[in-house]
């Protein structure tokens, strides 16, 4: 996912978009980590 693939955002808007994307990325990583720790993300072997 890219913050500004067309290059049309102002520097302030771009910085805000990058911040939102980074926060979303880290939230997804935290969710997957929690799921792995609780065993919900694992398949039966």
Secondary structure, 3 states (H helix, E strand, C coil): CCCCCCCCCCHHHHHHHHHHHHHHHHHHHHHHHHHHHHCCCCCCC
